[in-house]
Amino acid sequence: MKRCIVCGLVVGIWMGAVVCLMQPGRAEPNAAANSGNQTPAVKQQSQAIAMLSPTQPYQAALSHQATCEVDLAAVVTPPYGCKVLKVWLPLPPSDNVQQIRGSRLSTFPMRVEPQIATENVYGNRFAYFEFHEPKGAQIIRHRFQATVADLNWNVDLAKVADIAAWPDVFKPYLQSPQLRQQQALEQALAEITQQPKHGPESLLAAMRWVNANLEYDHVKASLRADADHALAFRRGHCSDYHGLCATLGRNLGYPTRVTYGLSLFPKNSPSHCKLEAYLPPYGWVSFDVSETQQLVKKIQTSESLTEAEKKWLIDAAWCRLQRGYRENGWLLVTRGTNYELAPKASRPVAVVRTIYAEADGEPLPEPDPANRQQREFGWMTVHHYVADRPLRRYSDLELLRQTAE
């Protein structure tokens, strides 16, 4: 309840200050104003500008907090005769909505002490390991305790501020490089914006466009959050969905990023990504477009639900997506796409799902154990979780019913 009150105050400050930001001809706060002679309007403007920050803590309301013991290992198999095997293991961050404690790193059979480093674009931290003359597979293990929670933003689209000019610090989240599928991107944007929409409604329309035009497919997936792949093949898995959503959002004027994390329950691969968009006054808001599509399909094909129940649940799924929601069964690990690792690898990475590895300067191929056609892997994860209470899954129908009430 206390956190909801704080969020309400933030919304109140913002909605008063947005008027100042959008009024034409209004001057920037000058030195005299900063010295204590600020008018109330200038003070509101200063507050609003100061709150526009990509490092702003999450503004969601927390519930269903749980603590989980996590045991994650990567078994990496370098090619025969490898001279140097390099492995980057991302370290999940502690912030105001998740806390990481008791981190323990180890390797087997070779004993290697990691170097801890932080890349300077998104602030992702990595444990970096170098294995010289490795003989056979090497295991990198990370054990830690994570406290997680459900996050509810309860976004009201009418309260999202229109920002005419974003501060320079948002540049990494607004850049949209020229695509090979640029014509397809422009066609998608034309369809999304065909009907006039109020501000962030266009972002929601982009998510609906992706839902309508992409098919979930582990075989035909890029594993790189690749908008080009999504537009060319109209299929992929979570990273292709959210990579395309991020690109569409940036072209619509909203800072976006792909966030990768761990699903804290048994599955073939623990990695899963989500989309985040920066929507003042709510800050970074999490959306899971691919899981919403999967959930809606489950509802549509159910033989136990009535047509009325199906309609209600499908409406509830889209409403939850629009409001912004992140379940406590998912742990954030990395933020962002297309960046240099720390220490630097032989090339920038598109994303880091669970680890990134190179043998003699060449990347080991990304595995997707959910792809039934894939039989050879350069590395594989082993993972186990023990929570102090049942964790929630985004695709669970009972959870949808609870969050919709």
Backbone torsions as a table, in degrees:
resi	resn	phi	psi	omega
1	MET	NA	-41.3	-179.9
2	LYS	-61.6	-41.1	-179.4
3	ARG	-65.9	-37.0	178.1
4	CYS	-62.2	-39.3	179.1
5	ILE	-63.1	-43.3	178.5
6	VAL	-59.3	-45.2	-179.9
7	CYS	-61.4	-37.9	177.8
8	GLY	-61.9	-39.9	178.2
9	LEU	-64.7	-39.9	179.0
10	VAL	-60.9	-45.0	179.0
11	VAL	-60.6	-41.8	-179.8
12	GLY	-61.9	-44.7	178.5
13	ILE	-60.8	-45.4	-176.2
14	TRP	-64.7	-45.9	-174.5
15	MET	-66.6	-26.3	173.6
16	GLY	-76.1	-33.0	-174.3
17	ALA	-85.1	-24.5	-177.1
18	VAL	-61.8	-35.5	178.6
19	VAL	-56.8	-43.0	179.3
20	CYS	-64.5	-40.4	-178.7
21	LEU	-64.2	-35.3	-171.6
22	MET	-93.7	-9.8	-179.2
23	GLN	-70.6	127.3	-179.3
24	PRO	-67.1	144.6	174.3
25	GLY	81.6	-0.4	-179.0
26	ARG	-77.1	131.6	-173.7
27	ALA	-78.8	156.5	172.0
28	GLU	-67.4	150.3	175.7
29	PRO	-58.9	130.1	-179.5
30	ASN	-99.1	-179.2	-174.9
31	ALA	-63.2	-36.0	-179.8
32	ALA	-64.8	-41.1	179.5
33	ALA	-63.2	-39.1	-178.9
34	ASN	-69.9	-15.3	-176.6
35	SER	-84.7	-0.2	176.0
36	GLY	121.6	-1.0	-179.7
37	ASN	-101.3	28.5	-177.2
38	GLN	-71.8	137.8	170.2
39	THR	-75.9	161.7	177.6
40	PRO	-56.7	-38.1	-179.2
41	ALA	-65.4	-42.3	179.6
42	VAL	-67.1	-37.0	177.4
43	LYS	-62.0	-42.5	178.2
44	GLN	-62.9	-41.5	179.1
45	GLN	-62.0	-43.3	179.8
46	SER	-62.2	-40.8	178.1
47	GLN	-61.5	-43.7	-177.4
48	ALA	-64.7	-46.3	-179.9
49	ILE	-62.7	-42.1	-179.1
50	ALA	-62.9	-31.3	-177.6
51	MET	-79.6	-14.2	176.5
52	LEU	-78.9	90.2	-176.4
53	SER	-146.2	130.1	177.6
54	PRO	-68.1	-10.8	176.8
55	THR	-98.1	7.3	178.3
56	GLN	-58.6	132.6	177.5
57	PRO	-59.9	154.2	177.7
58	TYR	-58.6	140.6	-178.3
59	GLN	-104.4	13.9	-177.0
60	ALA	-76.2	156.7	171.3
61	ALA	-82.9	135.0	-177.3
62	LEU	-98.0	143.8	173.9
63	SER	-154.5	169.0	176.0
64	HIS	49.5	50.5	178.8
65	GLN	-68.5	141.7	-179.8
66	ALA	-144.6	155.2	176.9
67	THR	-117.6	133.5	-172.9
68	CYS	-130.9	132.5	171.3
69	GLU	-86.0	120.5	-174.7
70	VAL	-111.0	132.8	176.0
71	ASP	-128.7	104.5	-175.8
72	LEU	-121.0	128.8	178.6
73	ALA	-133.3	147.9	173.2
74	ALA	-117.7	126.6	176.5
75	VAL	-100.7	110.0	-172.7
76	VAL	-107.7	128.4	-178.7
77	THR	-112.0	99.7	178.5
78	PRO	-73.6	154.3	177.4
79	PRO	-65.5	157.2	-179.4
80	TYR	-57.5	134.1	178.1
81	GLY	82.2	10.1	-179.7
82	CYS	-60.1	133.7	178.2
83	LYS	-86.3	-47.1	-179.0
84	VAL	-136.9	122.0	173.0
85	LEU	-103.1	124.9	179.4
86	LYS	-116.0	134.1	-177.9
87	VAL	-133.0	131.1	174.4
88	TRP	-111.0	118.8	178.5
89	LEU	-108.9	115.5	179.3
90	PRO	-69.5	141.9	-180.0
91	LEU	-105.8	119.8	-178.8
92	PRO	-60.6	140.3	-176.5
93	PRO	-84.6	155.1	165.6
94	SER	-95.6	136.5	176.8
95	ASP	-148.0	-159.2	-175.2
96	ASN	-80.7	-2.9	179.7
97	VAL	-123.4	-13.1	173.1
98	GLN	-142.9	144.0	-178.8
99	GLN	-127.0	136.7	179.3
100	ILE	-114.2	129.9	-179.0
101	ARG	-134.3	158.2	170.3
102	GLY	60.6	39.1	-178.5
103	SER	-67.2	127.4	179.7
104	ARG	-131.0	121.9	-179.0
105	LEU	-111.5	138.6	178.7
106	SER	-152.2	161.8	176.9
107	THR	-133.2	158.8	179.6
108	PHE	-158.9	140.3	0.9
109	PRO	-82.5	-25.0	176.1
110	MET	-74.5	142.5	178.2
111	ARG	-101.0	115.8	-177.0
112	VAL	-129.3	129.2	175.8
113	GLU	-85.6	130.5	-176.8
114	PRO	-81.7	155.9	168.5
115	GLN	-100.7	129.2	179.4
116	ILE	-97.6	126.2	-177.1
117	ALA	-143.1	156.6	-178.8
118	THR	-122.2	127.3	176.6
119	GLU	-77.7	152.3	-165.4
120	ASN	-98.8	9.2	176.9
121	VAL	-96.5	-53.6	-176.4
122	TYR	-110.1	-7.4	178.5
123	GLY	81.5	18.5	177.6
124	ASN	-71.6	138.0	-179.9
125	ARG	-105.2	143.6	-177.8
126	PHE	-133.4	143.9	165.7
127	ALA	-96.5	120.5	-173.6
128	TYR	-108.7	129.4	-177.4
129	PHE	-122.0	138.7	172.6
130	GLU	-121.1	121.9	177.0
131	PHE	-109.8	115.7	-179.4
132	HIS	-96.1	128.8	-178.4
133	GLU	53.9	52.3	-179.1
134	PRO	-68.3	139.0	178.4
135	LYS	-110.8	98.5	-179.2
136	GLY	83.8	-171.7	-174.8
137	ALA	-64.0	147.5	175.8
138	GLN	-122.9	140.7	-178.3
139	ILE	-110.2	127.7	173.5
140	ILE	-112.7	122.8	-173.6
141	ARG	-121.0	137.5	177.1
142	HIS	-130.5	117.6	176.6
143	ARG	-115.3	135.1	-179.0
144	PHE	-161.9	169.6	176.1
145	GLN	-111.0	132.3	-179.2
146	ALA	-122.7	131.7	171.3
147	THR	-103.8	121.9	-173.9
148	VAL	-126.3	168.5	-178.8
149	ALA	-155.8	157.4	166.9
150	ASP	-68.4	139.4	176.8
151	LEU	-118.3	125.8	177.6
152	ASN	-123.7	119.7	179.4
153	TRP	-90.5	-25.7	-178.4
154	ASN	49.6	51.0	-176.1
155	VAL	-65.2	130.5	170.2
156	ASP	-106.1	109.6	-174.9
157	LEU	-57.6	-30.1	-179.2
158	ALA	-67.8	-19.8	-178.0
159	LYS	-97.2	-2.6	179.4
160	VAL	-74.9	127.3	-176.1
161	ALA	-77.4	141.1	171.0
162	ASP	-86.9	122.9	-179.5
163	ILE	-106.7	116.1	-177.3
164	ALA	-70.2	-39.3	-178.1
165	ALA	-140.6	112.4	-179.9
166	TRP	-77.0	143.8	175.1
167	PRO	-58.0	155.2	-176.4
168	ASP	-59.0	-26.4	-177.9
169	VAL	-64.6	-14.6	178.8
170	PHE	-89.2	0.5	-174.9
171	LYS	-53.0	-44.6	179.9
172	PRO	-60.9	-22.3	-176.1
173	TYR	-97.9	-1.4	-179.4
174	LEU	-117.5	-13.5	-179.3
175	GLN	-67.9	132.3	177.3
176	SER	-132.1	97.4	-175.7
177	PRO	-65.9	157.9	175.9
178	GLN	-61.6	131.2	-178.0
179	LEU	-100.9	156.4	169.9
180	ARG	-64.3	-31.4	178.7
181	GLN	-98.3	39.1	-175.9
182	GLN	-61.0	-38.9	179.3
183	GLN	-63.8	-40.8	177.9
184	ALA	-65.6	-37.3	177.0
185	LEU	-62.9	-46.5	-179.3
186	GLU	-64.1	-35.5	176.7
187	GLN	-65.9	-41.7	177.7
188	ALA	-61.9	-44.2	179.4
189	LEU	-63.3	-37.1	178.1
190	ALA	-64.4	-40.0	178.2
191	GLU	-68.0	-39.6	-178.6
192	ILE	-65.9	-38.3	-175.2
193	THR	-99.9	13.5	-176.8
194	GLN	-60.2	-42.8	176.3
195	GLN	-98.3	134.2	179.7
196	PRO	-56.9	135.9	-178.7
197	LYS	-133.8	149.5	177.3
198	HIS	-81.7	117.6	170.9
199	GLY	38.3	-113.6	-172.6
200	PRO	-68.2	-8.1	174.9
201	GLU	-59.9	-28.8	178.0
202	SER	-67.1	-34.1	177.6
203	LEU	-66.6	-42.5	176.7
204	LEU	-64.2	-38.3	177.3
205	ALA	-62.9	-35.2	176.7
206	ALA	-64.0	-41.7	178.2
207	MET	-63.4	-39.7	178.9
208	ARG	-67.8	-35.8	177.8
209	TRP	-63.2	-44.6	178.2
210	VAL	-61.7	-43.0	178.1
211	ASN	-59.0	-40.0	-176.4
212	ALA	-79.0	-22.4	-170.4
213	ASN	-114.0	-6.9	178.8
214	LEU	-114.9	147.3	176.0
215	GLU	-117.5	134.1	-178.0
216	TYR	-70.7	129.1	-173.8
217	ASP	-156.2	116.0	178.7
218	HIS	-77.4	-25.0	-178.2
219	VAL	-75.1	-47.3	-179.2
220	LYS	-98.5	66.0	-178.9
221	ALA	-126.8	146.9	-177.4
222	SER	-85.4	-28.3	-173.0
223	LEU	61.8	20.3	-173.3
224	ARG	-131.3	10.4	-175.7
225	ALA	53.6	50.8	-167.3
226	ASP	-101.1	108.7	177.8
227	ALA	-64.7	-35.3	176.8
228	ASP	-58.9	-46.5	179.2
229	HIS	-60.7	-46.4	-177.5
230	ALA	-61.8	-41.5	-178.7
231	LEU	-73.3	-33.7	-178.4
232	ALA	-74.2	-41.9	-172.7
233	PHE	-106.9	-14.9	-178.5
234	ARG	54.8	36.6	176.8
235	ARG	-160.4	165.0	-179.2
236	GLY	155.9	-167.3	176.0
237	HIS	-116.5	-161.3	-167.7
238	CYS	-52.6	-39.1	-176.3
239	SER	-69.1	-33.7	178.0
240	ASP	-70.8	-39.7	175.8
241	TYR	-59.3	-51.4	-172.7
242	HIS	-80.4	-26.6	172.4
243	GLY	-64.7	-41.2	177.3
244	LEU	-68.6	-43.0	177.1
245	CYS	-58.3	-41.3	179.7
246	ALA	-63.5	-42.7	179.3
247	THR	-65.0	-44.0	177.5
248	LEU	-62.2	-44.0	-179.8
249	GLY	-60.4	-41.5	179.4
250	ARG	-64.8	-39.4	178.1
251	ASN	-69.6	-18.8	175.9
252	LEU	-92.0	-0.4	174.9
253	GLY	97.4	15.9	-178.8
254	TYR	-114.9	131.7	173.1
255	PRO	-63.4	133.6	-179.0
256	THR	-138.7	162.3	173.3
257	ARG	-156.9	151.9	173.0
258	VAL	-93.9	131.4	178.6
259	THR	-114.8	130.6	177.9
260	TYR	-106.4	145.8	179.9
261	GLY	-156.6	-170.6	-177.8
262	LEU	-111.1	132.3	168.7
263	SER	-81.6	121.8	-170.3
264	LEU	-89.1	51.9	175.5
265	PHE	-155.2	161.2	-176.4
266	PRO	-62.3	128.6	172.8
267	LYS	-160.8	167.4	-175.8
268	ASN	-58.3	-46.4	175.1
269	SER	-126.9	131.7	-176.2
270	PRO	-76.7	-13.0	-172.9
271	SER	-77.9	143.6	174.4
272	HIS	-157.0	143.1	-179.3
273	CYS	-116.9	162.2	177.6
274	LYS	-135.3	167.2	174.1
275	LEU	-100.0	139.9	168.5
276	GLU	-124.7	137.9	175.7
277	ALA	-126.0	142.3	-179.9
278	TYR	-91.2	111.4	-175.8
279	LEU	-124.5	95.8	178.6
280	PRO	-62.7	136.5	10.2
281	PRO	-93.4	8.8	-173.0
282	TYR	-84.2	-9.5	-177.8
283	GLY	68.8	-146.5	178.2
284	TRP	-71.6	126.7	-179.2
285	VAL	-121.3	136.4	-176.3
286	SER	-95.2	135.7	177.5
287	PHE	-132.8	139.1	177.6
288	ASP	-120.5	90.9	-174.6
289	VAL	-74.6	-43.8	-177.0
290	SER	-65.3	-41.9	179.4
291	GLU	-70.2	-32.0	175.7
292	THR	-64.2	-42.6	178.0
293	GLN	-61.7	-44.7	179.2
294	GLN	-61.5	-40.1	-179.8
295	LEU	-66.1	-43.3	179.5
296	VAL	-62.4	-40.2	178.0
297	LYS	-64.0	-38.1	177.5
298	LYS	-61.9	-41.9	179.4
299	ILE	-65.7	-45.7	-176.9
300	GLN	-61.8	-34.4	-176.0
301	THR	-95.6	1.8	-179.1
302	SER	-66.7	137.2	177.2
303	GLU	-95.3	-6.4	-177.1
304	SER	-101.1	-8.5	-178.2
305	LEU	-100.3	143.4	173.9
306	THR	-76.4	166.1	178.5
307	GLU	-62.6	-36.5	178.6
308	ALA	-66.3	-40.8	178.1
309	GLU	-65.5	-39.4	179.1
310	LYS	-61.2	-46.3	-178.9
311	LYS	-61.6	-43.3	-178.4
312	TRP	-63.9	-43.4	-177.6
313	LEU	-70.4	-38.5	177.9
314	ILE	-64.8	-42.9	175.7
315	ASP	-60.6	-40.4	-179.8
316	ALA	-65.4	-38.2	179.6
317	ALA	-63.8	-43.4	179.2
318	TRP	-71.0	-34.9	177.4
319	CYS	-65.1	-42.3	178.7
320	ARG	-63.6	-41.3	177.9
321	LEU	-60.0	-47.2	-178.5
322	GLN	-61.9	-35.9	-177.1
323	ARG	-75.8	-21.6	-177.0
324	GLY	88.5	117.9	-176.2
325	TYR	-153.0	140.3	173.1
326	ARG	-136.0	127.5	-174.6
327	GLU	-84.3	157.8	-177.8
328	ASN	-77.5	-4.3	176.7
329	GLY	-89.0	14.3	179.4
330	TRP	-131.4	132.0	-177.0
331	LEU	-113.9	122.2	177.7
332	LEU	-66.6	134.9	178.3
333	VAL	-122.4	-51.4	-180.0
334	THR	-132.9	156.8	176.4
335	ARG	-124.6	141.4	170.3
336	GLY	95.0	170.1	-179.0
337	THR	-136.9	155.9	172.1
338	ASN	56.7	72.4	-179.0
339	TYR	-143.9	163.6	176.3
340	GLU	-82.0	135.2	175.2
341	LEU	-72.9	168.2	174.8
342	ALA	-132.2	120.4	-10.4
343	PRO	-59.0	163.1	-176.0
344	LYS	-63.8	142.3	171.6
345	ALA	-93.1	-172.7	-179.0
346	SER	-69.4	-16.3	-178.8
347	ARG	-160.7	162.3	174.8
348	PRO	-65.0	159.1	178.0
349	VAL	-107.5	150.0	173.9
350	ALA	-74.7	-54.0	175.1
351	VAL	-148.1	164.1	168.8
352	VAL	-120.6	116.0	-174.5
353	ARG	-86.2	-58.2	174.7
354	THR	-128.5	-43.6	170.4
355	ILE	-145.7	170.9	166.5
356	TYR	-129.9	136.9	-175.7
357	ALA	-138.7	145.0	175.6
358	GLU	-132.2	140.6	173.1
359	ALA	-115.0	114.9	-177.8
360	ASP	51.7	43.3	175.0
361	GLY	84.2	-0.8	179.0
362	GLU	-110.4	129.9	-179.2
363	PRO	-62.3	138.4	169.8
364	LEU	-77.7	140.7	-175.4
365	PRO	-63.2	142.4	178.4
366	GLU	-68.4	126.9	176.7
367	PRO	-86.7	150.0	169.9
368	ASP	-132.7	89.9	-175.7
369	PRO	-64.1	-12.9	176.0
370	ALA	-79.9	-9.9	176.2
371	ASN	-83.1	109.0	-175.2
372	ARG	-67.6	-17.1	-179.2
373	GLN	-87.6	-8.1	-177.5
374	GLN	-92.7	129.3	-176.2
375	ARG	-121.8	-19.7	-177.5
376	GLU	-114.7	135.6	-176.3
377	PHE	-133.6	134.9	173.0
378	GLY	-75.9	-25.6	175.0
379	TRP	-159.2	162.4	-178.4
380	MET	-148.8	150.0	178.9
381	THR	-97.3	149.8	171.2
382	VAL	-123.6	130.2	-172.5
383	HIS	-146.1	145.8	-178.5
384	HIS	-149.2	139.4	-176.3
385	TYR	-135.4	138.8	174.9
386	VAL	-131.3	114.2	-176.8
387	ALA	-107.4	155.2	-179.3
388	ASP	-84.3	-2.6	174.3
389	ARG	-158.1	159.2	-179.3
390	PRO	-58.9	133.1	176.9
391	LEU	-90.3	154.9	-173.2
392	ARG	-101.1	142.3	179.0
393	ARG	-110.5	136.3	-176.0
394	TYR	-57.2	-36.8	-173.5
395	SER	-85.2	4.5	-177.9
396	ASP	-77.5	126.0	-177.5
397	LEU	-65.8	-37.6	179.9
398	GLU	-65.2	-38.3	176.4
399	LEU	-63.2	-41.2	177.7
400	LEU	-59.3	-43.3	178.7
401	ARG	-60.5	-43.1	-178.8
402	GLN	-65.9	-43.1	-177.9
403	THR	-73.6	-18.0	179.7
404	ALA	-86.3	-17.6	-176.5
405	GLU	-82.4	NA	NA
